[in-house]
Structure formats: structure tokens, C-alpha cells
Amino acid sequence: MSAAAQWLPGHRLRLLENGEAFYARAFAAIEAARAEVLLETFILFEDEVGMALHARLVAAARRGVRVQVLVDGYGSPAFSEGFLRGLADAGVVLRTFDPHRPLLGVRLHVFRRMHRKLLVVDGRVAFVGGINYSVDHLRRSGPESKQDYAVEVEGPVVARIHRFVRDGVDAPLRGAGGLPRAGTAQVAFLLRDNQRHSTDIEQAYRAAIRAAREEIVIANAYFFPGYGFLRDLRHAARRGVKVRLVLQGEPDTKMAMIAARTLYRHLVDDGVEIHEYCTRPFHGKVAVIDGEWATVGSSNLDPLSLSLNLEANLLVRDRAFAAELRSRLERLWRDHCRPVTAGTPVARARWPIPNALLYHVLRRFPAWAGLLPAHTPRVVTLVAPEEAEPRPAPDARG
């Protein structure tokens, strides 16, 4: 297991599938807040979901709750004056990570984004996952709605998540942490940043894959890991571990599916099962290994998430939680996926270069992106009450 994973016992977990489950629990927690609401998200739109969140944040702040929100400047590029004024008048602190004006209508600075999705209420309950605050996470929004997951957690690890979101400080907790035990699950909170935790999430995945003895199930929206990760998966399949991947079949980003498909032949030849989810866009970032180890979070398994973006995942050791997550994923590959086999024809875009060369180009993309003219990501306060104290930016250096 990754040396960065500090496992803490005594947690109660609730798996949340799609926006319907996540928003109900997250909004209820905000409505019940008495002291503090801390929220980070990649996307916050002024649609039905975003306005519902806005109303609850404003109501919380008006009854004296300290409310602090951080959004990403690329994922959440602009807000109306009325949206911002409503937050400011209530006393909500809203900050944006590395904002930039569009150039000719095009949003630039796609690299090194704040991609985390975290919510902590009263330092007592936390939410970690991949679900943003936008209507396209609701099934009723139509065929482009996203399939995704989050987890609600109570127990000692919440103190660590709380400290990180509040102060931008990630430090190990002593003993069992600052909160009493709430259940039996062991959990660990992992970050990916561009400082001390640049490979923590990837290394946790790889350590669990290498230790697997029976089954590996990975369901990930954007799948294009590096050579070492792929080698660990192939070796696991060769030694008899059942390896299943649930990937996008109806992607919201066509390039992501094309890139993933360049890997299929080598994986399938070594016995890896691949299932393309075809009902609607798949946005999840989850895994279950040997019916005990699981992860839910914001990190994809592609160059952006593994090498550039700021991410957060929760690792779980709990058979009941792992069984529930596996059961939900099994329904996907059994009822809503297209299996990929050695003989399956897979439509590909026409490229002027062979797929093997394309793979190496894309695999080295993060290193090449790092050679681009550097800039220091900024955290800018959009609205804040006059009496609000400045807070350090979480990993502001990106």
C-alpha cells in the first residue's frame, strides 16, 4: 500500500450514486449546518442544481454559519452579478482557482486545474467524490446526464479533510484523529498535488493492484494511465486475477475514448475484460479490489489527473462498502455495457500516425506540458464579507 495512505479506523460510510443521491445528502447536511460549511468543486454552474446550492449556502450564511467556497477558474469560468451579489450580501466567501478570461471565446489554461470535489460540514461529516454541481448529473436531464459516484463519511478522517479544506494544510493526524469513531470501516484520505503528493493516488492504485489475488474492478471515465500502471494490470491478469475495466462507450469527450481504445488490444490479449458503458456518459472514478479495498474520488486515470490536476480520493477498507460498490458496478457491465473482446470491431478516428506512436505521444504529454511557459496558479477572492479573514490557498502553486 502507498506509504502516503494513513489508514484510520472507525468510520461510517454511505455510497452515493449520481446527482439524485448526492445532492439530497449534501444539501441536507448544509441545511443542518450550525457552524461551518467548506466546499470545493471543479464545476459550479448557474443552473437548477447550482441555484439550489446557492440558496442553501446563502441561507446557512444568514443564520450565522461560516461558509467558504472554492471553485476552479476553468471549470467554473463565470458567474452573473446577481449570483455573486447574493453570496456577498449573505457573507459567503467565494474564491476561484486560477481564473483567466477566455480568448476569442475559448477557455485556455486547461492544465493544472483544481479538480477536487470536497464538502465538509461542521467538521463532522465530509463528502468526497467526482460529482460536480451541475444539472447534467441528474438522470432526468437527458441522455447526456453523467453516471458518477461520491461517498459520505463520518469518523476520524473528517478532521484531516476539514483541516485541509479549511487551511490548505495536509498533515497526518495523530492517533485516531480528532473525531470519535462512527463505524467500523478503515479509510484513508489521499491527495494529488504538484508538491509532496504528486503520485500518491496512482501509487495507492498500483500497490492495491499488485497485491490483488482474486478480482480487480476499475470503473473510470478517462482511462489512459502510464506504462507502469498498465503493466501492473496485465501482470495481475496473467497471474489469474479477474481484471475488469468499465470505461466510456458514449463519451462526453471523444478524444478520451479514442485514446483509451489504443490500449485495448494489449490489455485484452493478456486477459483483461473491458466493458464500455453505453447508456450515457460515464464520469465515475471508482474501483474495488478483492472485495475489501475500494476507492471513490475525483481522480481519473489519465495524464491530466495523474500528473497535473489537484485531486482527492478516499480509500476504503470495508467489505460491506466494497460489496455495495461492486454490486452497483456489476449492474453496469451486465446490463448497460458493450463487452470488448479480441474480435470486437472498434471504430477509431483516422490518425496520420500509428496507434502505437499515438500512445507514446499521449503518455508523455504531462512531461511535455510541463515545458510550456510556466505560470503560478492564483486563488482569487470573488466575494467576501469585509470582516472575513484571509485564508491560505489550498496548494495555490498548483
C-alpha positions as CSV (number, residue, x, y, z in Angstrom):
1,M,0.0,0.0,0.0
2,S,1.1,3.5,-0.7
3,A,3.2,4.9,2.1
4,A,1.1,8.1,1.9
5,A,-2.1,6.3,2.9
6,Q,-2.7,6.9,6.6
7,W,-5.4,4.4,7.4
8,L,-7.7,5.3,10.2
9,P,-10.4,3.1,11.8
10,G,-13.9,3.8,13.0
11,H,-15.9,5.2,10.1
12,R,-19.4,5.1,8.8
13,L,-19.8,5.4,5.0
14,R,-22.6,6.0,2.6
15,L,-22.1,5.3,-1.1
16,L,-23.9,8.0,-3.2
17,E,-24.7,7.2,-6.9
18,N,-25.4,10.1,-9.3
19,G,-26.7,13.5,-8.5
20,E,-30.0,12.4,-7.2
21,A,-28.4,10.7,-4.2
22,F,-25.5,13.1,-3.7
23,Y,-27.4,16.4,-3.8
24,A,-30.1,15.1,-1.4
25,R,-27.4,14.2,1.2
26,A,-25.1,17.2,0.6
27,F,-28.0,19.7,0.6
28,A,-29.4,18.2,3.8
29,A,-26.1,18.5,5.5
30,I,-25.7,22.1,4.5
31,E,-29.3,22.8,5.7
32,A,-28.4,21.3,9.1
33,A,-25.1,23.1,9.4
34,R,-24.6,25.1,12.7
35,A,-21.1,26.4,12.5
36,E,-19.3,25.9,9.1
37,V,-19.7,24.8,5.5
38,L,-16.5,24.3,3.4
39,L,-16.9,23.4,-0.2
40,E,-14.5,22.8,-3.1
41,T,-15.7,21.9,-6.6
42,F,-14.4,21.9,-10.2
43,I,-17.8,22.9,-11.7
44,L,-20.5,25.1,-10.3
45,F,-23.0,26.3,-12.9
46,E,-25.9,28.7,-12.5
47,D,-28.4,26.0,-13.5
48,E,-31.1,24.3,-11.4
49,V,-28.5,22.5,-9.3
50,G,-26.2,25.4,-8.9
51,M,-29.0,27.7,-7.8
52,A,-30.3,25.1,-5.3
53,L,-26.8,25.0,-3.8
54,H,-26.6,28.8,-3.9
55,A,-29.9,29.1,-2.0
56,R,-28.7,26.7,0.7
57,L,-25.3,28.4,1.1
58,V,-27.0,31.8,1.4
59,A,-29.5,30.5,4.0
60,A,-26.7,28.9,6.0
61,A,-24.6,32.1,6.0
62,R,-27.6,34.2,7.0
63,R,-28.1,32.1,10.1
64,G,-24.5,32.7,11.2
65,V,-22.8,29.7,9.6
66,R,-19.3,30.4,8.2
67,V,-19.4,29.4,4.5
68,Q,-16.4,29.2,2.3
69,V,-16.4,28.0,-1.3
70,L,-13.5,27.4,-3.8
71,V,-14.3,26.7,-7.5
72,D,-11.9,26.2,-10.4
73,G,-11.5,29.1,-12.8
74,Y,-11.6,26.8,-15.9
75,G,-14.4,24.5,-14.8
76,S,-16.5,27.4,-13.4
77,P,-15.5,30.3,-15.7
78,A,-18.1,33.0,-14.9
79,F,-20.9,34.0,-12.6
80,S,-23.6,36.6,-13.0
81,E,-23.6,39.8,-10.9
82,G,-26.8,38.7,-9.2
83,F,-25.3,35.3,-8.3
84,L,-22.2,36.9,-6.7
85,R,-24.2,39.6,-5.0
86,G,-26.5,37.1,-3.3
87,L,-23.4,35.3,-1.8
88,A,-21.7,38.5,-0.8
89,D,-24.7,40.0,0.9
90,A,-25.1,36.9,2.9
91,G,-21.5,36.7,3.9
92,V,-20.3,33.8,1.9
93,V,-16.6,33.7,0.9
94,L,-16.3,32.6,-2.7
95,R,-12.8,32.1,-4.3
96,T,-11.7,30.9,-7.7
97,F,-8.6,28.9,-8.5
98,D,-6.5,30.3,-11.3
99,P,-9.1,32.4,-13.2
100,H,-8.4,33.6,-16.8
101,R,-10.5,35.5,-19.3
102,P,-11.4,33.5,-22.4
103,L,-9.5,34.4,-25.6
104,L,-11.9,34.7,-28.5
105,G,-14.5,32.7,-26.6
106,V,-12.0,29.9,-25.9
107,R,-11.1,29.0,-22.3
108,L,-7.3,28.5,-22.0
109,H,-5.1,27.4,-19.1
110,V,-6.6,23.9,-19.1
111,F,-3.5,22.5,-17.3
112,R,-3.1,22.2,-13.5
113,R,-6.8,22.5,-12.6
114,M,-8.3,22.3,-9.1
115,H,-10.3,19.2,-9.9
116,R,-11.3,18.2,-6.3
117,K,-14.9,17.7,-5.2
118,L,-15.0,18.1,-1.4
119,L,-17.6,19.2,1.1
120,V,-17.1,19.4,4.9
121,V,-20.0,20.4,7.2
122,D,-19.4,21.4,10.9
123,G,-16.1,19.4,10.9
124,R,-18.4,16.4,11.4
125,V,-19.3,14.9,8.0
126,A,-17.5,15.0,4.7
127,F,-18.3,14.2,1.1
128,V,-15.6,13.1,-1.4
129,G,-16.2,12.1,-5.0
130,G,-16.5,13.0,-8.6
131,I,-19.8,14.8,-8.8
132,N,-19.9,18.5,-9.6
133,Y,-22.7,21.0,-9.0
134,S,-24.5,21.0,-12.4
135,V,-27.8,19.7,-13.7
136,D,-26.1,17.2,-16.0
137,H,-25.5,14.9,-13.0
138,L,-29.3,14.4,-12.8
139,R,-30.7,11.5,-14.8
140,R,-33.8,13.5,-15.7
141,S,-31.6,16.0,-17.6
142,G,-31.5,13.6,-20.5
143,P,-29.2,11.2,-22.4
144,E,-26.1,13.4,-21.7
145,S,-26.5,13.1,-18.0
146,K,-23.5,11.6,-16.3
147,Q,-23.1,8.4,-14.3
148,D,-21.0,9.1,-11.2
149,Y,-20.3,8.4,-7.6
150,A,-19.4,10.1,-4.2
151,V,-19.1,8.9,-0.6
152,E,-20.3,10.5,2.6
153,V,-18.1,9.8,5.5
154,E,-18.2,10.3,9.3
155,G,-15.4,9.5,11.7
156,P,-11.8,10.4,12.5
157,V,-10.6,11.1,8.9
158,V,-13.1,14.0,8.7
159,A,-10.7,16.0,10.9
160,R,-8.0,15.6,8.3
161,I,-10.2,16.6,5.4
162,H,-11.6,19.5,7.4
163,R,-8.1,20.9,8.1
164,F,-7.1,20.6,4.5
165,V,-10.1,22.3,3.0
166,R,-10.1,25.0,5.7
167,D,-6.4,25.9,5.8
168,G,-4.9,24.2,2.7
169,V,-2.8,22.2,5.1
170,D,-2.4,18.4,4.7
171,A,-0.8,16.9,7.8
172,P,-1.1,13.4,9.2
173,L,-3.4,13.0,12.2
174,R,-2.1,11.7,15.5
175,G,-3.7,8.5,16.8
176,A,-7.3,8.1,15.6
177,G,-7.9,11.8,14.8
178,G,-9.9,14.5,16.3
179,L,-13.4,12.9,16.0
180,P,-14.9,9.8,17.7
181,R,-15.4,6.6,15.8
182,A,-18.7,6.4,13.9
183,G,-18.5,2.9,12.5
184,T,-16.1,0.1,11.6
185,A,-14.6,1.0,8.2
186,Q,-11.0,1.9,7.7
187,V,-10.4,4.8,5.4
188,A,-7.5,7.0,4.2
189,F,-7.7,10.4,2.5
190,L,-5.3,10.9,-0.4
191,L,-4.4,14.0,-2.4
192,R,-2.6,14.5,-5.7
193,D,-0.9,17.9,-5.9
194,N,2.2,19.2,-7.5
195,Q,4.3,19.3,-4.4
196,R,4.6,16.4,-1.8
197,H,1.7,14.3,-3.1
198,S,2.3,14.2,-6.8
199,T,1.9,10.4,-7.2
200,D,0.1,9.3,-4.0
201,I,-3.2,8.3,-5.7
202,E,-1.5,6.5,-8.5
203,Q,0.8,4.6,-6.2
204,A,-2.1,3.6,-4.0
205,Y,-3.9,2.1,-7.0
206,R,-0.8,0.3,-8.2
207,A,0.0,-1.1,-4.7
208,A,-3.5,-2.5,-4.4
209,I,-3.4,-3.9,-8.0
210,R,-0.1,-5.7,-7.3
211,A,-1.5,-7.1,-4.0
212,A,-4.7,-8.4,-5.7
213,R,-5.4,-12.1,-5.5
214,E,-8.9,-12.6,-6.8
215,E,-10.5,-9.6,-8.6
216,I,-9.9,-6.0,-9.8
217,V,-12.8,-3.8,-10.9
218,I,-11.9,-0.4,-12.1
219,A,-14.5,2.0,-13.5
220,N,-13.0,5.2,-14.7
221,A,-14.2,7.9,-17.1
222,Y,-10.9,8.9,-18.6
223,F,-8.5,5.9,-18.8
224,F,-5.1,6.4,-20.1
225,P,-2.5,5.6,-17.4
226,G,1.2,5.2,-17.9
227,Y,3.2,2.2,-18.7
228,G,3.8,1.0,-15.1
229,F,0.1,1.1,-14.3
230,L,-0.8,-0.9,-17.4
231,R,2.0,-3.4,-16.7
232,D,0.6,-4.0,-13.2
233,L,-2.9,-4.7,-14.6
234,R,-1.6,-7.0,-17.3
235,H,0.6,-8.9,-14.8
236,A,-2.4,-9.3,-12.5
237,A,-4.5,-10.8,-15.3
238,R,-1.6,-13.1,-16.2
239,R,-1.4,-14.5,-12.7
240,G,-5.1,-15.4,-12.7
241,V,-6.7,-12.3,-11.1
242,K,-10.0,-11.4,-12.7
243,V,-9.4,-7.9,-14.1
244,R,-12.5,-5.8,-15.3
245,L,-12.5,-2.3,-16.6
246,V,-15.6,-0.3,-17.1
247,L,-14.9,2.6,-19.5
248,Q,-16.7,5.1,-21.6
249,G,-18.7,4.0,-24.6
250,E,-20.7,7.2,-25.0
251,P,-18.2,9.8,-24.0
252,D,-18.6,13.4,-23.3
253,T,-15.1,13.9,-24.7
254,K,-14.5,11.9,-27.9
255,M,-10.7,12.1,-27.6
256,A,-10.7,10.4,-24.3
257,M,-12.4,7.3,-25.7
258,I,-10.2,7.2,-28.7
259,A,-7.1,7.4,-26.5
260,A,-8.3,4.6,-24.3
261,R,-9.0,2.4,-27.3
262,T,-5.4,2.5,-28.3
263,L,-4.8,0.4,-25.2
264,Y,-7.5,-2.3,-25.7
265,R,-5.6,-4.8,-27.8
266,H,-2.7,-5.3,-25.4
267,L,-5.0,-5.5,-22.4
268,V,-7.5,-7.9,-23.9
269,D,-4.6,-10.1,-25.2
270,D,-3.5,-10.6,-21.6
271,G,-7.0,-11.5,-20.3
272,V,-8.3,-8.1,-19.1
273,E,-12.0,-7.7,-19.6
274,I,-13.1,-4.4,-20.9
275,H,-16.7,-3.1,-20.8
276,E,-17.8,0.1,-22.5
277,Y,-20.7,1.8,-20.7
278,C,-23.1,2.9,-23.5
279,T,-26.2,4.2,-21.8
280,R,-24.9,7.7,-21.2
281,P,-21.5,9.4,-20.4
282,F,-19.6,7.7,-17.7
283,H,-18.0,10.1,-15.2
284,G,-17.1,7.9,-12.3
285,K,-13.6,7.4,-10.7
286,V,-14.0,4.3,-8.6
287,A,-12.5,0.8,-8.0
288,V,-13.0,-2.3,-5.9
289,I,-10.2,-4.9,-5.4
290,D,-10.6,-8.3,-3.8
291,G,-14.0,-7.4,-2.2
292,E,-12.4,-5.3,0.5
293,W,-10.3,-2.4,-0.9
294,A,-12.2,0.4,-2.7
295,T,-11.7,4.0,-3.7
296,V,-14.1,6.8,-4.7
297,G,-12.8,10.2,-5.7
298,S,-12.1,12.9,-8.3
299,S,-9.0,11.4,-9.9
300,N,-9.3,9.9,-13.4
301,L,-6.6,7.6,-14.6
302,D,-5.3,9.8,-17.4
303,P,-2.3,12.2,-17.7
304,L,-4.3,15.3,-16.5
305,S,-5.4,13.7,-13.3
306,L,-2.3,11.6,-12.6
307,S,0.3,14.3,-13.4
308,L,-1.2,17.8,-13.5
309,N,-4.6,18.4,-11.7
310,L,-5.3,18.8,-8.0
311,E,-7.3,15.7,-6.9
312,A,-8.7,14.0,-3.9
313,N,-9.7,10.3,-3.3
314,L,-11.0,8.4,-0.3
315,L,-9.6,4.9,0.1
316,V,-11.8,2.4,2.0
317,R,-11.1,-1.0,3.6
318,D,-14.6,-2.4,4.4
319,R,-16.2,-5.5,2.9
320,A,-19.8,-4.2,3.2
321,F,-18.9,-0.9,1.3
322,A,-16.8,-2.7,-1.3
323,A,-19.6,-5.2,-1.8
324,E,-22.2,-2.5,-2.4
325,L,-19.9,-0.6,-4.8
326,R,-19.1,-3.8,-6.7
327,S,-22.8,-4.7,-6.9
328,R,-23.6,-1.4,-8.5
329,L,-20.8,-1.7,-11.0
330,E,-21.8,-5.2,-11.8
331,R,-25.2,-3.9,-12.8
332,L,-23.5,-1.6,-15.2
333,W,-21.3,-4.1,-17.0
334,R,-24.1,-6.7,-17.0
335,D,-27.0,-4.5,-18.3
336,H,-25.6,-1.4,-19.8
337,C,-22.2,-2.2,-21.3
338,R,-20.8,-3.4,-24.6
339,P,-18.1,-6.1,-24.0
340,V,-14.8,-5.6,-25.8
341,T,-13.1,-8.8,-27.0
342,A,-10.2,-9.6,-29.3
343,G,-12.6,-9.8,-32.2
344,T,-14.7,-6.8,-31.4
345,P,-14.5,-4.2,-34.1
346,V,-13.8,-0.8,-32.5
347,A,-14.3,2.3,-34.6
348,R,-11.3,4.6,-34.4
349,A,-10.6,8.0,-35.8
350,R,-8.3,8.3,-38.7
351,W,-4.9,9.5,-37.5
352,P,-1.8,10.3,-39.6
353,I,0.3,8.3,-37.1
354,P,0.1,4.7,-35.9
355,N,-1.7,4.0,-32.7
356,A,1.5,2.8,-31.0
357,L,3.1,6.1,-31.7
358,L,0.0,8.0,-30.6
359,Y,0.1,6.1,-27.3
360,H,3.7,7.2,-26.6
361,V,2.9,10.8,-27.6
362,L,-0.1,10.9,-25.2
363,R,1.7,9.1,-22.4
364,R,4.5,11.7,-22.4
365,F,2.0,14.6,-22.7
366,P,2.3,15.6,-19.0
367,A,6.0,15.9,-19.1
368,W,5.8,18.0,-22.3
369,A,3.1,20.2,-20.9
370,G,5.4,21.0,-18.0
371,L,7.8,22.5,-20.5
372,L,5.3,25.1,-21.6
373,P,5.8,28.7,-20.3
374,A,5.2,28.4,-16.6
375,H,2.7,30.4,-14.6
376,T,1.8,30.3,-10.9
377,P,-1.9,29.4,-10.4
378,R,-3.7,32.1,-8.3
379,V,-6.6,31.9,-5.9
380,V,-8.7,35.0,-6.3
381,T,-11.5,36.0,-3.9
382,L,-14.6,36.9,-5.9
383,V,-16.9,37.8,-3.0
384,A,-16.3,38.0,0.8
385,P,-17.7,40.0,3.7
386,E,-15.4,42.8,4.8
387,E,-14.7,41.2,8.2
388,A,-13.6,37.9,6.6
389,E,-10.1,36.9,7.5
390,P,-7.8,35.9,4.5
391,R,-7.1,32.2,4.3
392,P,-4.2,30.5,2.6
393,A,-4.9,29.0,-0.7
394,P,-5.0,25.2,-0.9
395,D,-1.9,24.2,-2.9
396,A,-2.0,27.6,-4.7
397,R,1.2,26.8,-6.5
398,G,-0.7,24.1,-8.4
